[in-house]
Amino acid sequence: MPRYSANLSILFTELPFADRFAAARAAGFDAVECWFPYERSVADLRAILDGEGLTLVGINTAPGDLAAGEWGVTALPGREAEFDRQFAEALDYAKGLGAGGIHVMAAMVGGMDGAACEAAYLANLERALRRAEGSGVNLLIEPLNAKDRPGYFLSRSDQAIAIIERLGHPGLKLMFDVYHVQVMEGDIIRRLRAHRPHIGHIQIAAVPSRNEPDEGELDYATILKEIDALGWEGWVGCEYKPRAGTVEGLGWIESLR
């Protein structure tokens, strides 16, 4: 079965961020990922990861102004200098911490000029890809479903694949979050098969609850077997909201074997 990575921005949140690494290791995880690690220094986080013997799978670029609901700046015209600073910071963290992927957050663009947002998004990604060349770090783009994130620039896996193929850079990959893809498009197994050459990371959660993946409308036992059958050698990120405590809910791992 796939190897699981614990997303520390949504799991073990009953603990301070720095303590979640040890909790993940104690719970049996060999790898972790997170959204925004920037409140701790690279040196501090490197020491924590090394001390626990954990692999860091990936991080996100900074979210912009969360109070304003931005959720990234990549697709915001006129914010190119800010994007460059954010991406440079994310790349420094990824390289310093051995993370193989950076989720480049797009932005909330509801009501804005779609063509201008797309142009900004593509130009920013192109510069970031050039900057990351030779680093061993992939850039990931992730569609977020329009029910949870109405107005987010990227909402469908097919849209993301079109962008990946248009830019044609081997360092640009799809973050295939099964939860978001199911809410927007469904047909998970066919999409996993079709998009497999471009997938850089996979994440899971139940639909519609976004709780542990042992409930809801998806048969995760079958989906996880398909991921194996596709020869997936990366991690599968556990990015779900625990029903009643992270450790208390981890029985799903054994039940889905």
Buried (B, 14 or more C-beta within 10 A) or exposed (E): EBBBBBBBBBBBBEBEBEEBBBBBBEBEBBBBBBBBBBEBEBEEBBEBBEEBEBBBBBBBBBBBEEEEEBBBBBBBBEBBEBBBEBBEBBBEBBBBBBBBBBBBBBBBBEEBEEEBBBEBBBBBBEBBBEBBEEBEBBBBBBBBBBEEBEBBBBBBBEBBBEBBEEBEBEBBBBBBBBBBBBBBBEEBBEBBEEBBEBBBBBBBBBBBBBBBBBBBEBEBBEBBBBBEEBEBEBBBBBBBBBBEEBBEBBEBBEEBE
